[in-house]
Amino acid sequence: MPIEIPAAEGTADALVARPSTGTGPFPGVILYMDAFGLRPRIQEMAQRIADWGYVVLAPNVFYRDGTAAELAPAADMSTQEGREAAGKAAFPRIGRLTTDKALPDIDAWVSALKTLDGVAPGPIGTVGYCMGARLAVRTATSHPEVVAACGGFHAGGLATDEPDSPHLGLKNARARFVFGHADHDRSMAPDAVTRLGAALQSAGLEASNDIYQGAPHGYTMADTPVFHPEATERHFKELRALLDGTLKA
């Protein structure tokens, strides 16, 4: 179901997925899209999570650049050429979504989730894909009092040399974390995975921080040629265990 959210610099469109069966209230989860934006694949993934017994909010984090429909990939992303063309269009938007813009938006997403009909009071979860994983981590580190679960899959840029690298905020978090990194990923190389693991351990956080062998960057995205079914199912299994173990315990 599409909705609109008052965000830091305007109105953002978003998707909401609810369980197909059962009566609420249900725990809330924020799902952060990849660089290619809100589209049917993100809706499918949000609905699958919702059917585990959650209300899932997936905001258009690029609302400053346009609505999800306006920013939808123009090319067929099922081909490598189409995926690359969509990436070239999306990457400038990623660069413009700086930390100082992302953090007030995150406040808006958390507030919006907590006020949706059928969302239970109490802790929430968050999950992000590709660049969305950075937003998921920032949500956990900027709202430690409410975020109990954080997942990040085929992420990029979680542990860099930049002064605002997401891993530096982990000392503030209280969530349980699950990371499933792509194999041979230039945006999250083995040294960055190691650095992330060290930050998780130093913060005393319960976490898994694994590389999915043979899984390429973007492996969950079934509308692209890098889709990896086995890694995708592993990610869903680990994500469900994370959410159920923290939000339904």
Backbone as CSV, one residue per row, in Angstrom:
resi,resn,N_x,N_y,N_z,CA_x,CA_y,CA_z,C_x,C_y,C_z
1,MET,0.842,-1.197,0.000,0.000,0.000,0.000,0.878,1.247,0.000
2,PRO,0.712,2.141,-0.963,1.496,3.381,-0.968,0.962,4.383,0.043
3,ILE,1.862,5.096,0.679,1.487,6.175,1.589,2.443,7.337,1.359
4,GLU,2.170,8.458,2.021,3.072,9.606,2.002,3.476,9.941,3.430
5,ILE,4.733,10.376,3.589,5.297,10.652,4.905,5.879,12.058,4.903
6,PRO,5.569,12.887,5.900,6.271,14.168,6.032,7.724,13.899,6.424
7,ALA,8.639,14.253,5.554,10.060,14.005,5.789,10.781,15.323,6.053
8,ALA,12.095,15.250,6.172,12.863,16.422,6.587,12.773,17.567,5.588
9,GLU,12.709,17.235,4.288,12.716,18.290,3.267,11.609,18.080,2.249
10,GLY,10.435,17.695,2.724,9.322,17.513,1.811,8.526,16.271,2.139
11,THR,7.716,15.861,1.209,6.879,14.687,1.389,7.490,13.507,0.651
12,ALA,7.639,12.400,1.355,8.216,11.193,0.768,7.130,10.154,0.554
13,ASP,7.179,9.505,-0.591,6.286,8.371,-0.798,6.942,7.123,-0.200
14,ALA,6.121,6.154,0.135,6.607,4.943,0.779,5.642,3.813,0.505
15,LEU,6.116,2.600,0.713,5.284,1.408,0.631,5.094,0.837,2.030
16,VAL,3.909,0.324,2.295,3.636,-0.377,3.545,3.130,-1.769,3.199
17,ALA,3.712,-2.774,3.809,3.266,-4.159,3.648,2.800,-4.673,5.000
18,ARG,1.662,-5.375,4.985,1.079,-5.915,6.210,0.889,-7.423,6.061
19,PRO,0.811,-8.139,7.159,0.605,-9.582,7.072,-0.675,-9.933,6.319
20,SER,-0.592,-10.979,5.520,-1.761,-11.410,4.754,-2.817,-12.050,5.637
21,THR,-2.390,-12.590,6.776,-3.318,-13.227,7.708,-2.955,-12.807,9.128
22,GLY,-3.884,-13.047,10.044,-3.628,-12.750,11.453,-4.143,-11.386,11.841
23,THR,-4.252,-11.208,13.139,-4.687,-9.930,13.689,-3.564,-9.325,14.508
24,GLY,-3.429,-8.022,14.401,-2.344,-7.325,15.082,-2.666,-7.028,16.530
25,PRO,-1.858,-6.172,17.136,-0.789,-5.423,16.487,0.450,-6.286,16.217
26,PHE,1.269,-5.809,15.261,2.471,-6.508,14.843,3.691,-5.607,15.049
27,PRO,4.857,-6.188,15.316,6.067,-5.371,15.381,6.336,-4.678,14.041
28,GLY,7.000,-3.541,14.106,7.301,-2.772,12.908,8.725,-2.962,12.433
29,VAL,8.896,-2.899,11.122,10.214,-3.045,10.489,10.342,-1.983,9.401
30,ILE,11.488,-1.315,9.356,11.810,-0.401,8.254,12.708,-1.140,7.279
31,LEU,12.317,-1.168,6.014,13.117,-1.783,4.957,13.676,-0.675,4.076
32,TYR,15.000,-0.639,3.972,15.663,0.363,3.129,16.040,-0.269,1.792
33,MET,15.551,0.324,0.736,15.733,-0.175,-0.625,17.196,-0.069,-1.054
34,ASP,17.501,-0.716,-2.166,18.800,-0.550,-2.794,18.779,0.707,-3.665
35,ALA,19.839,0.918,-4.421,19.970,2.152,-5.200,18.934,2.289,-6.300
36,PHE,18.333,1.166,-6.713,17.401,1.211,-7.840,15.993,1.604,-7.430
37,GLY,15.749,1.784,-6.131,14.514,2.406,-5.685,13.360,1.458,-5.416
38,LEU,12.240,2.069,-5.023,11.021,1.315,-4.763,10.457,0.817,-6.091
39,ARG,10.202,-0.474,-6.155,9.723,-1.110,-7.383,9.115,-2.458,-6.998
40,PRO,8.570,-3.196,-7.938,7.917,-4.451,-7.568,8.773,-5.414,-6.756
41,ARG,10.065,-5.529,-7.054,10.892,-6.457,-6.286,10.962,-6.043,-4.818
42,ILE,11.087,-4.771,-4.531,11.118,-4.319,-3.138,9.770,-4.593,-2.473
43,GLN,8.692,-4.395,-3.192,7.365,-4.702,-2.651,7.250,-6.192,-2.334
44,GLU,7.758,-7.047,-3.220,7.731,-8.497,-2.975,8.487,-8.853,-1.698
45,MET,9.667,-8.273,-1.543,10.483,-8.580,-0.379,9.825,-8.068,0.898
46,ALA,9.262,-6.873,0.828,8.578,-6.316,1.995,7.391,-7.189,2.384
47,GLN,6.657,-7.683,1.384,5.495,-8.517,1.687,5.911,-9.854,2.284
48,ARG,6.994,-10.420,1.812,7.459,-11.681,2.385,7.803,-11.503,3.864
49,ILE,8.476,-10.421,4.188,8.796,-10.138,5.588,7.520,-9.887,6.382
50,ALA,6.600,-9.128,5.799,5.343,-8.833,6.487,4.589,-10.115,6.827
51,ASP,4.625,-11.089,5.934,3.879,-12.322,6.165,4.491,-13.190,7.269
52,TRP,5.649,-12.821,7.764,6.185,-13.462,8.974,5.518,-12.898,10.232
53,GLY,4.731,-11.821,10.061,4.049,-11.219,11.194,4.576,-9.849,11.570
54,TYR,4.812,-9.007,10.548,5.360,-7.663,10.768,4.640,-6.652,9.879
55,VAL,4.631,-5.392,10.313,4.254,-4.287,9.440,5.549,-3.677,8.926
56,VAL,5.696,-3.620,7.612,6.955,-3.200,6.994,6.763,-1.881,6.258
57,LEU,7.604,-0.918,6.574,7.620,0.385,5.912,8.866,0.480,5.053
58,ALA,8.681,0.763,3.754,9.802,0.936,2.835,9.727,2.336,2.243
59,PRO,10.497,3.290,2.781,10.415,4.671,2.292,11.238,4.897,1.028
60,ASN,10.801,5.849,0.227,11.587,6.305,-0.909,12.618,7.297,-0.382
61,VAL,13.805,6.807,-0.111,14.826,7.659,0.525,15.358,8.724,-0.441
62,PHE,15.056,8.593,-1.721,15.482,9.582,-2.715,14.363,10.564,-3.052
63,TYR,13.463,10.802,-2.110,12.299,11.643,-2.395,12.693,13.047,-2.838
64,ARG,13.846,13.527,-2.441,14.279,14.866,-2.863,14.455,14.940,-4.376
65,ASP,14.733,13.814,-4.997,14.965,13.764,-6.442,13.712,13.421,-7.238
66,GLY,12.655,12.981,-6.562,11.432,12.634,-7.262,10.704,11.498,-6.585
67,THR,9.526,11.200,-7.083,8.764,10.079,-6.543,9.370,8.772,-7.032
68,ALA,8.953,7.672,-6.406,9.442,6.367,-6.832,9.121,6.116,-8.300
69,ALA,7.934,6.516,-8.725,7.554,6.316,-10.129,8.433,7.143,-11.064
70,GLU,8.726,8.366,-10.659,9.562,9.228,-11.502,10.999,8.728,-11.586
71,LEU,11.466,8.061,-10.539,12.852,7.602,-10.488,13.012,6.144,-10.907
72,ALA,11.923,5.505,-11.295,11.980,4.094,-11.664,12.961,3.876,-12.807
73,PRO,13.723,2.777,-12.766,14.686,2.504,-13.855,14.007,2.512,-15.213
74,ALA,14.632,3.193,-16.158,14.060,3.296,-17.502,14.366,2.061,-18.337
75,ALA,15.454,1.369,-17.990,15.883,0.212,-18.774,15.439,-1.086,-18.098
76,ASP,15.458,-2.161,-18.853,15.165,-3.491,-18.337,16.376,-3.970,-17.549
77,MET,16.240,-4.046,-16.236,17.384,-4.396,-15.403,17.694,-5.885,-15.393
78,SER,16.921,-6.691,-16.107,17.224,-8.112,-16.155,18.436,-8.417,-17.013
79,THR,18.891,-7.434,-17.785,20.123,-7.575,-18.553,21.238,-6.801,-17.866
80,GLN,22.471,-7.229,-18.085,23.603,-6.535,-17.470,23.684,-5.100,-17.952
81,GLU,23.390,-4.891,-19.235,23.431,-3.532,-19.782,22.374,-2.649,-19.120
82,GLY,21.194,-3.202,-18.935,20.132,-2.438,-18.290,20.442,-2.118,-16.847
83,ARG,21.017,-3.086,-16.147,21.391,-2.851,-14.748,22.456,-1.768,-14.648
84,GLU,23.442,-1.801,-15.539,24.491,-0.785,-15.518,23.929,0.596,-15.836
85,ALA,22.995,0.659,-16.777,22.381,1.946,-17.112,21.585,2.494,-15.935
86,ALA,20.862,1.611,-15.239,20.108,2.046,-14.062,21.047,2.511,-12.964
87,GLY,22.173,1.835,-12.839,23.157,2.230,-11.839,23.740,3.605,-12.094
88,LYS,24.031,3.895,-13.346,24.578,5.215,-13.681,23.595,6.328,-13.345
89,ALA,22.302,6.045,-13.498,21.290,7.042,-13.154,21.142,7.191,-11.648
90,ALA,21.328,6.079,-10.918,21.081,6.089,-9.475,22.268,6.590,-8.663
91,PHE,23.478,6.356,-9.124,24.643,6.643,-8.286,24.754,8.110,-7.871
92,PRO,24.426,9.079,-8.728,24.467,10.470,-8.255,23.512,10.726,-7.097
93,ARG,22.369,10.065,-7.093,21.422,10.240,-5.993,22.002,9.702,-4.688
94,ILE,22.739,8.615,-4.782,23.381,8.066,-3.584,24.351,9.087,-3.006
95,GLY,25.142,9.701,-3.866,26.114,10.685,-3.404,25.478,11.890,-2.755
96,ARG,24.306,12.263,-3.219,23.632,13.437,-2.645,22.963,13.135,-1.306
97,LEU,22.739,11.855,-1.002,22.097,11.507,0.267,23.183,11.386,1.341
98,THR,23.693,12.536,1.750,24.766,12.593,2.737,24.225,12.317,4.141
99,THR,25.138,12.068,5.058,24.748,11.721,6.422,23.895,12.809,7.056
100,ASP,24.236,14.071,6.815,23.478,15.160,7.432,22.047,15.231,6.900
101,LYS,21.804,14.680,5.702,20.444,14.608,5.180,19.761,13.309,5.615
102,ALA,20.529,12.242,5.690,19.935,10.941,6.018,19.416,10.885,7.441
103,LEU,20.132,11.488,8.387,19.748,11.339,9.795,18.388,11.957,10.121
104,PRO,18.085,13.188,9.689,16.732,13.702,9.962,15.654,12.927,9.217
105,ASP,15.988,12.380,8.048,15.026,11.518,7.367,14.744,10.269,8.191
106,ILE,15.793,9.689,8.757,15.627,8.492,9.585,14.688,8.774,10.749
107,ASP,14.822,9.951,11.351,13.884,10.331,12.419,12.444,10.262,11.909
108,ALA,12.233,10.734,10.686,10.887,10.744,10.110,10.392,9.327,9.837
109,TRP,11.273,8.452,9.332,10.855,7.073,9.048,10.485,6.349,10.345
110,VAL,11.275,6.532,11.392,10.982,5.873,12.663,9.659,6.368,13.224
111,SER,9.460,7.675,13.182,8.210,8.237,13.692,7.012,7.739,12.893
112,ALA,7.161,7.688,11.578,6.061,7.237,10.730,5.715,5.780,11.006
113,LEU,6.728,4.930,11.152,6.468,3.518,11.427,5.710,3.348,12.725
114,LYS,6.130,4.059,13.752,5.514,3.880,15.074,4.056,4.323,15.097
115,THR,3.656,5.173,14.146,2.279,5.682,14.141,1.386,4.976,13.120
116,LEU,1.915,4.005,12.384,1.084,3.273,11.437,0.059,2.416,12.182
117,ASP,-1.114,2.295,11.619,-2.129,1.436,12.204,-1.610,0.004,12.294
118,GLY,-1.844,-0.605,13.438,-1.495,-2.010,13.596,-0.079,-2.290,14.010
119,VAL,0.727,-1.240,14.243,2.103,-1.458,14.692,2.122,-1.508,16.214
120,ALA,2.714,-2.561,16.742,2.759,-2.749,18.182,3.724,-1.762,18.819
121,PRO,3.424,-1.308,20.041,4.412,-0.513,20.771,5.603,-1.388,21.109
122,GLY,6.734,-0.760,21.286,7.916,-1.536,21.634,8.984,-1.448,20.571
123,PRO,9.958,-2.339,20.616,11.109,-2.248,19.716,10.741,-2.508,18.262
124,ILE,11.574,-2.011,17.371,11.393,-2.198,15.933,12.648,-2.826,15.350
125,GLY,12.526,-3.274,14.099,13.667,-3.792,13.364,13.918,-2.959,12.126
126,THR,15.088,-3.142,11.547,15.409,-2.463,10.305,16.316,-3.355,9.481
127,VAL,16.154,-3.275,8.166,16.971,-4.059,7.249,17.222,-3.224,6.010
128,GLY,18.429,-3.354,5.462,18.772,-2.590,4.277,19.599,-3.391,3.308
129,TYR,19.508,-2.992,2.038,20.170,-3.695,0.950,21.066,-2.728,0.193
130,CYS,22.263,-3.181,-0.135,23.243,-2.333,-0.827,23.434,-1.045,-0.024
131,MET,23.230,0.108,-0.643,23.411,1.359,0.093,22.390,1.496,1.218
132,GLY,21.255,0.796,1.111,20.257,0.838,2.170,20.743,0.252,3.473
133,ALA,21.740,-0.627,3.409,22.288,-1.185,4.649,22.952,-0.108,5.491
134,ARG,23.543,0.884,4.849,24.129,1.992,5.616,23.043,2.731,6.387
135,LEU,21.893,2.918,5.748,20.795,3.598,6.424,20.240,2.746,7.564
136,ALA,20.210,1.436,7.368,19.746,0.556,8.441,20.662,0.661,9.657
137,VAL,21.970,0.653,9.427,22.910,0.772,10.544,22.777,2.138,11.206
138,ARG,22.657,3.180,10.411,22.502,4.513,11.007,21.201,4.610,11.808
139,THR,20.176,3.887,11.394,18.933,3.881,12.160,19.158,3.227,13.519
140,ALA,19.888,2.124,13.523,20.170,1.431,14.785,21.062,2.239,15.700
141,THR,21.989,2.996,15.139,22.922,3.748,15.978,22.368,5.101,16.416
142,SER,21.421,5.652,15.660,20.834,6.945,16.039,19.565,6.788,16.871
143,HIS,18.994,5.586,16.883,17.787,5.314,17.679,17.971,4.025,18.487
144,PRO,19.011,3.985,19.308,19.290,2.737,20.035,18.201,2.342,21.014
145,GLU,17.411,3.316,21.447,16.377,3.030,22.438,15.208,2.257,21.849
146,VAL,15.101,2.205,20.517,13.939,1.560,19.894,14.318,0.460,18.903
147,VAL,15.506,0.513,18.306,15.889,-0.478,17.293,16.564,-1.666,17.975
148,ALA,15.893,-2.822,17.896,16.412,-4.031,18.538,17.029,-5.003,17.549
149,ALA,16.799,-4.812,16.251,17.304,-5.735,15.236,17.708,-4.953,14.006
150,CYS,18.861,-5.293,13.447,19.348,-4.604,12.250,20.022,-5.614,11.334
151,GLY,19.546,-5.683,10.098,20.149,-6.545,9.100,20.681,-5.737,7.936
152,GLY,21.801,-6.180,7.377,22.377,-5.527,6.205,22.896,-6.581,5.243
153,PHE,22.483,-6.490,3.967,22.806,-7.535,3.011,23.350,-6.937,1.717
154,HIS,24.370,-7.587,1.179,25.202,-7.084,0.078,25.385,-5.576,0.212
155,ALA,25.862,-5.198,1.394,26.050,-3.785,1.732,27.318,-3.231,1.106
156,GLY,27.394,-1.928,1.075,28.610,-1.238,0.663,28.902,-0.091,1.599
157,GLY,30.176,0.164,1.858,30.571,1.343,2.599,30.204,1.361,4.064
158,LEU,30.134,0.192,4.708,29.786,0.176,6.128,30.960,0.491,7.040
159,ALA,32.173,0.283,6.555,33.353,0.496,7.397,34.465,1.085,6.536
160,THR,34.503,2.405,6.490,35.447,3.129,5.653,36.357,3.991,6.521
161,ASP,37.232,4.754,5.859,38.118,5.678,6.564,37.474,7.045,6.779
162,GLU,36.254,7.230,6.297,35.593,8.524,6.429,35.188,8.784,7.883
163,PRO,35.189,10.053,8.301,34.852,10.361,9.699,33.409,10.046,10.081
164,ASP,32.537,9.872,9.091,31.151,9.524,9.392,30.819,8.098,8.961
165,SER,31.824,7.245,8.862,31.577,5.859,8.475,30.556,5.221,9.421
166,PRO,29.597,4.464,8.898,28.545,3.901,9.761,29.072,3.070,10.926
167,HIS,30.172,2.359,10.721,30.642,1.467,11.792,31.096,2.227,13.030
168,LEU,31.423,3.501,12.876,31.914,4.266,14.017,30.813,4.545,15.035
169,GLY,29.562,4.467,14.614,28.462,4.706,15.537,28.002,3.479,16.295
170,LEU,28.596,2.324,16.011,28.113,1.092,16.626,28.242,1.093,18.147
171,LYS,29.132,1.901,18.663,29.288,1.985,20.122,28.013,2.496,20.788
172,ASN,27.146,3.142,20.019,25.901,3.670,20.568,24.738,2.690,20.458
173,ALA,24.910,1.620,19.689,23.797,0.727,19.372,23.549,-0.284,20.486
174,ARG,22.324,-0.816,20.497,21.947,-1.897,21.409,21.325,-3.063,20.658
175,ALA,21.209,-2.954,19.359,20.515,-3.953,18.554,21.365,-5.207,18.383
176,ARG,20.694,-6.259,17.925,21.373,-7.441,17.420,21.525,-7.257,15.920
177,PHE,22.691,-7.595,15.377,23.004,-7.344,13.972,23.242,-8.640,13.215
178,VAL,22.803,-8.664,11.963,23.115,-9.752,11.046,23.544,-9.136,9.715
179,PHE,24.746,-9.493,9.266,25.253,-9.010,7.983,25.559,-10.204,7.084
180,GLY,25.102,-10.111,5.842,25.421,-11.110,4.827,26.069,-10.416,3.646
181,HIS,27.399,-10.453,3.611,28.148,-9.696,2.608,28.284,-10.478,1.304
182,ALA,28.303,-9.753,0.204,28.569,-10.370,-1.088,30.042,-10.780,-1.171
183,ASP,30.293,-11.795,-1.958,31.650,-12.310,-2.140,32.396,-11.455,-3.163
184,HIS,33.665,-11.176,-2.886,34.502,-10.380,-3.784,33.822,-9.063,-4.161
185,ASP,33.325,-8.381,-3.145,32.573,-7.146,-3.341,33.511,-5.958,-3.181
186,ARG,33.699,-5.197,-4.243,34.597,-4.041,-4.175,34.080,-2.968,-3.230
187,SER,32.770,-2.922,-2.999,32.213,-1.907,-2.109,32.245,-2.331,-0.641
188,MET,32.580,-3.591,-0.393,32.726,-4.089,0.980,33.751,-5.209,0.949
189,ALA,35.016,-4.812,0.802,36.115,-5.757,0.659,36.375,-6.490,1.974
190,PRO,37.137,-7.596,1.938,37.387,-8.357,3.165,37.955,-7.535,4.312
191,ASP,38.811,-6.555,4.020,39.353,-5.741,5.107,38.265,-4.885,5.751
192,ALA,37.296,-4.447,4.955,36.175,-3.684,5.516,35.269,-4.578,6.346
193,VAL,35.069,-5.822,5.910,34.284,-6.774,6.699,34.972,-7.026,8.034
194,THR,36.289,-7.163,8.003,37.051,-7.360,9.243,36.926,-6.153,10.155
195,ARG,37.022,-4.973,9.588,36.905,-3.745,10.380,35.522,-3.636,11.012
196,LEU,34.503,-3.985,10.241,33.143,-3.972,10.773,33.012,-4.969,11.925
197,GLY,33.557,-6.160,11.743,33.495,-7.171,12.797,34.177,-6.711,14.063
198,ALA,35.322,-6.039,13.919,36.044,-5.548,15.092,35.228,-4.489,15.827
199,ALA,34.529,-3.627,15.074,33.704,-2.596,15.703,32.515,-3.218,16.433
200,LEU,31.923,-4.238,15.845,30.817,-4.936,16.507,31.287,-5.581,17.805
201,GLN,32.450,-6.219,17.740,32.988,-6.887,18.931,33.369,-5.877,20.000
202,SER,33.997,-4.781,19.590,34.399,-3.762,20.547,33.205,-3.155,21.257
203,ALA,32.081,-3.046,20.541,30.872,-2.476,21.132,30.113,-3.495,21.978
204,GLY,30.566,-4.732,21.979,29.913,-5.764,22.774,28.552,-6.172,22.233
205,LEU,28.392,-6.094,20.909,27.103,-6.367,20.294,27.001,-7.815,19.833
206,GLU,25.814,-8.387,19.954,25.557,-9.714,19.413,25.382,-9.568,17.907
207,ALA,26.171,-10.289,17.126,26.154,-10.067,15.682,26.730,-11.253,14.932
208,SER,26.271,-11.423,13.693,26.941,-12.272,12.715,27.380,-11.376,11.572
209,ASN,28.515,-11.715,10.979,29.162,-10.831,10.012,29.833,-11.707,8.958
210,ASP,29.004,-12.306,8.090,29.479,-13.363,7.205,29.548,-12.920,5.755
211,ILE,30.503,-13.506,5.038,30.567,-13.381,3.585,29.864,-14.597,2.987
212,TYR,28.907,-14.355,2.105,28.189,-15.436,1.435,29.016,-15.861,0.218
213,GLN,29.684,-16.966,0.346,30.595,-17.410,-0.707,29.862,-17.593,-2.036
214,GLY,30.428,-16.992,-3.078,29.877,-17.126,-4.424,28.716,-16.207,-4.743
215,ALA,28.283,-15.405,-3.776,27.139,-14.523,-3.991,27.616,-13.142,-4.428
216,PRO,27.160,-12.632,-5.564,27.607,-11.328,-6.045,26.881,-10.181,-5.361
217,HIS,27.436,-8.998,-5.526,26.783,-7.803,-5.001,25.401,-7.668,-5.639
218,GLY,24.379,-7.469,-4.787,23.014,-7.357,-5.278,22.286,-8.681,-5.368
219,TYR,22.790,-9.697,-4.655,22.310,-11.062,-4.862,20.842,-11.290,-4.552
220,THR,20.191,-10.427,-3.777,18.772,-10.652,-3.464,17.833,-10.097,-4.522
221,MET,18.348,-9.335,-5.466,17.480,-8.601,-6.379,17.142,-9.442,-7.603
222,ALA,15.943,-10.070,-7.557,15.528,-11.021,-8.588,15.230,-10.359,-9.921
223,ASP,15.162,-9.039,-9.960,14.921,-8.341,-11.222,16.219,-7.918,-11.903
224,THR,17.337,-8.485,-11.467,18.637,-8.180,-12.064,19.369,-9.476,-12.382
225,PRO,20.392,-9.418,-13.234,21.120,-10.639,-13.607,22.060,-11.159,-12.524
226,VAL,22.232,-10.448,-11.423,23.112,-10.914,-10.352,22.352,-11.693,-9.276
227,PHE,21.076,-11.911,-9.473,20.268,-12.649,-8.506,20.888,-14.020,-8.226
228,HIS,20.986,-14.339,-6.930,21.557,-15.612,-6.488,20.541,-16.268,-5.559
229,PRO,19.761,-17.230,-6.063,18.656,-17.785,-5.271,19.089,-18.378,-3.937
230,GLU,20.192,-19.101,-3.912,20.612,-19.749,-2.666,20.990,-18.714,-1.611
231,ALA,21.747,-17.700,-2.016,22.128,-16.662,-1.068,20.900,-15.873,-0.610
232,THR,19.957,-15.665,-1.519,18.738,-14.941,-1.161,17.954,-15.696,-0.104
233,GLU,17.802,-17.004,-0.280,17.069,-17.791,0.708,17.818,-17.851,2.039
234,ARG,19.135,-17.915,1.988,19.905,-17.869,3.236,19.658,-16.555,3.958
235,HIS,19.649,-15.471,3.210,19.434,-14.159,3.826,18.054,-14.081,4.468
236,PHE,17.021,-14.588,3.781,15.679,-14.560,4.370,15.624,-15.396,5.657
237,LYS,16.278,-16.538,5.651,16.289,-17.401,6.839,16.956,-16.691,8.014
238,GLU,18.097,-16.072,7.764,18.825,-15.401,8.840,18.110,-14.128,9.290
239,LEU,17.491,-13.433,8.346,16.743,-12.225,8.713,15.538,-12.582,9.568
240,ARG,14.832,-13.634,9.192,13.659,-14.016,9.987,14.069,-14.430,11.402
241,ALA,15.152,-15.170,11.508,15.623,-15.560,12.845,15.983,-14.338,13.679
242,LEU,16.593,-13.345,13.049,16.944,-12.103,13.739,15.702,-11.389,14.230
243,LEU,14.730,-11.187,13.344,13.534,-10.433,13.704,12.703,-11.179,14.751
244,ASP,12.482,-12.450,14.506,11.672,-13.220,15.456,12.342,-13.305,16.817
245,GLY,13.663,-13.427,16.816,14.380,-13.586,18.074,14.478,-12.321,18.909
246,THR,14.266,-11.164,18.266,14.377,-9.897,18.987,13.023,-9.223,19.189
247,LEU,12.158,-9.278,18.186,10.905,-8.535,18.236,9.724,-9.374,18.707
248,LYS,9.888,-10.689,18.702,8.808,-11.562,19.165,9.190,-12.370,20.396
249,ALA,10.385,-12.181,20.878,10.853,-12.972,22.026,10.025,-12.635,23.262
